[in-house]
Amino acid sequence: MFDSDALNEVEVGIAIWDAVDKLSWANTAYRDFYGLPEHLMEEGAPILEHLRHFASIGLYGDRSPEEQVKLEHARFLNRADKMLLDYRLPDGRVMEMRHAPLAKGGKVILHTDVSGFRAYERTLAENDPITGLPSAEAGERMAQSLIDGSEGRGSEGLGLRLRILRLGQYESAFGIGFTNRLIKRFVKKIEALLDKDAVFFRAGGSEFGIFSLTRDAHNLGVSLSKAILEALKLPIILKQGGSPHSITLSVSLGMSRYPKDGTTLGDLWRKNRQIMLEAISEGENQARFYTGKLDAKFARRAKENLQLAEDMRRALRQGEFFLKYQPQVQASNHRLLGCEALMRWEHPDLGDVSPDRFIPIAEEVGLIGELGKKALVDACTQAMAWRDSGLPNMVLCVNVSRLQAQDPAFSKTVEDALQISGLPAANLELELTESVLAENLITVSKNLEQIRALGIRLAIDDFGTGYSSLAQLADLPFDRLKIDKRFVEQIGSGQDALVRAVILIAQSLDMEVVAEGVETEADVSALVAMGCDQMQGYYFSKPLPADQFLNFCQERF
C-alpha cells in the first residue's frame, strides 16, 4: 500500500481510478490544482463529474462543455497505453496530464503544473540565451512580417548578414565564458547603430542578421556597413583572471536589397550568405552587396566541396581521421566518470579541418555512415584498451549525427562496434543533439529503443537549442541530459534560472545531468549547489589524444 500522507506532500496531482472509472484515491495537490469540491474527492466519485468540473473552469477552452466532456471521457476510457496531454487554463497555467493504465484494471493520472517549463521552452525557441536577441527562427519570421506588410507601398529593404571572424580562436584562448561576454559587448555596439524598427537577430554561432525597411536600400547598406566597421575599430576591453584584454573584432558583411535581389526573406538570406562568404575570402572587415555574378563563383565553390569530399574518402583510407577524448568527472571529488570522443581531421595540405566543415559534407555525400562507424569502432576499441590497462571503469560517450540516427540499420552498426571491440554495452553512451529530434522521429525513436535494449546508455547533447519538447524527452529513452555550454556561461550573471530550469527538467524525468563548458571553480560550486555534479570542460581538461588522456587519467585518478 502507498503512504497517503507522503503523497499528499508532493507537488504533483495524483488521481487513481478503478476499472469502472470511479475515484479510488486522490491527493490534495490534485484537488488544489483545479479547486475540486470535497464531494468529488470522495471515493467512488465518477470520472465524468470530474471532467464536467474541468469543463466548468475552462480547461477545455470555449467548446461546448458537454460535447468536450464526452470527447475527453472517450479519450481516457479503457486505454491500455500511456498518454501525455497538455491543457491550458484560462489563468495561463499549463497542466500536463500523464495517463498510465494499472495492471489490475483502472488507471492513474498524474497532473503537473508545467507552466514554467513551457515558458522556458518558448524562451529557448524565441530568444538567444546569451545575447537576448531573437533566435534565427524568430528573427526571420519578424523580418518576413516586415516584408509582407510593406507590399504595395514602394518600400525597399536591406538584408544584412554579419559574421564575427576567428571567434573560435578567442574561445580556444580564453574560454567560452570570455567569448560570450565578448559577443554581448559586440551586440551592444551594433544595437546602438540600428533604427528602432530594424530586426536584429542571432543567426547562430558567430553569425547575426539584420533587416530594415527603408526608402533606399543601397544607401542604407553603404552607411550602415561603414558605421559598423568604424564602431568595431574601437577595441573591447574585457578582464580575464584579473588582467584586462583589448580585443579588436573583425567581421565580414554580406548585403542584399528587397525587392531588387529577392522578394522573400529566404531569397535575401541565401544571397546574404553567399556574398558574406565572398567578403570573407577577400579579407577582414569587408562589406559587399550581392550581385548576380556570384552564382558562377559559388558553382566553383561547390566544386571545392566536391574535392574536399574526395579528400575525405582518401583520408578514411589513409587514417587521417583520429579521436580526441575529453574527461567527464564527478565534481565533488573529481572522480573520473567517463569521456567524450571527438572526431578530428588532420589534412596533409589544409591542416586541421573543423568538424563544422567536414561533417556536413560527409552527410551530403553519404560518407557519414562510414565516418561514424569508424568513430564508434575506434572509440570502443580504445576504451577497451584503457580498461585492460587498469583505468577505472568508465562510460565512453560517442556523438551520433542526424543521418546516423535516422538510418534503420544504425542499431546493427552499434552492436557490431561492441562485438569488434569487446567493450561491454553498459560502458557505451551515444549522444544525440536536439536537432536529431526535429525530423523523422518515428525512425529515430525505433533506433533508440533498439539501442537501449542492448544496454547502451543514451544522452541528449547541447540541450537548450529549442528543437525538443519536454513531451519528447519524456517519451524517449534518454539516460542523461547535457546542459549546453552557453547556459553554463550564464552562471553568476543573473541568469542562473536557465541552468536551474534545465536541471529541474532532467530531474523530473529521472535523468542524470552533465554540464558542458565548465571553466572555473565558481562554475563548479554553483552547479553543485543547483544539483548538477557531473561536469566536463577546460576546468578539468581540454580534449586530449588517446595517449595523453591515458597519462592524464593515471596522474589524476
Summary of the structure (lengths in Angstrom):
residues: 557
radius of gyration: 27.0
end to end distance: 45.2
largest distance: 79.1
contacts: 1769
relative contact order: 0.07
helix: 46%
strand: 24%
